[in-house]
């Protein structure tokens, strides 16, 4: 199960995010999202736990938990939505040769 973790303190990195969830079960991945240009945390991340029951226990225990003065937002991650508007503007014919 993929878990969204929001309102992370800026000092938290992948390993400390993994350590936060480890007491609740097996963590297959823990990733803090970072800005590509600055390398700074965006304040949220994702954790993957293979057992749904362990993931639900972690969500219940950690949602609202104070970590370095910030209450975490922890819930089941929603599937990614398809991005729109990323292509060329105007809907032209592109490079087609007639």
Rosetta blueprint (number, residue, H / E / L):
1 X L
2 X E
3 X E
4 X E
5 X E
6 X E
7 X L
8 X L
9 X L
10 X L
11 X L
12 X L
13 X L
14 X H
15 X H
16 X H
17 X H
18 X H
19 X H
20 X H
21 X H
22 X H
23 X L
24 X L
25 X L
26 X L
27 X L
28 X L
29 X E
30 X E
31 X E
32 X E
33 X E
34 X E
35 X L
36 X L
37 X L
38 X L
39 X L
40 X L
41 X E
42 X E
43 X E
44 X E
45 X E
46 X E
47 X E
48 X E
49 X L
50 X L
51 X L
52 X H
53 X H
54 X H
55 X H
56 X H
57 X H
58 X H
59 X H
60 X H
61 X H
62 X H
63 X L
64 X L
65 X L
66 X E
67 X E
68 X L
69 X L
70 X E
71 X E
72 X L
73 X E
74 X E
75 X E
76 X E
77 X L
78 X L
79 X L
80 X L
81 X L
82 X L
83 X L
84 X L
85 X L
86 X L
87 X L
88 X L
89 X H
90 X H
91 X H
92 X L
93 X L
94 X L
95 X L
96 X L
97 X L
98 X L
